[in-house]
């Protein structure tokens, strides 16, 4: 595999990993907290509370459903590691 293709595949995988992390609890909490702080600063405290409660409710629902169904994550071979030329 040419060096350019290897680094291109690596950067593409890293980019998709970064996009995936945008949906993590940590990132979503940060976004909700910033939005709530902005709303509270504007004097819209009920809206700020709603944002935080909606985030907490969504996280609780997600974790509860995952615990109930306990579905195994699918397993895929790493296409970058198994590519041969």
Residue pairs with C-beta under 8 A, 6 or more apart in sequence:
1 83
1 85
9 80
9 83
10 80
13 80
21 27
25 59
28 55
28 59
29 55
32 51
32 52
32 54
32 55
33 52
35 48
35 51
36 48
36 49
36 51
36 52
37 48
39 45
39 47
39 48
39 51
40 48
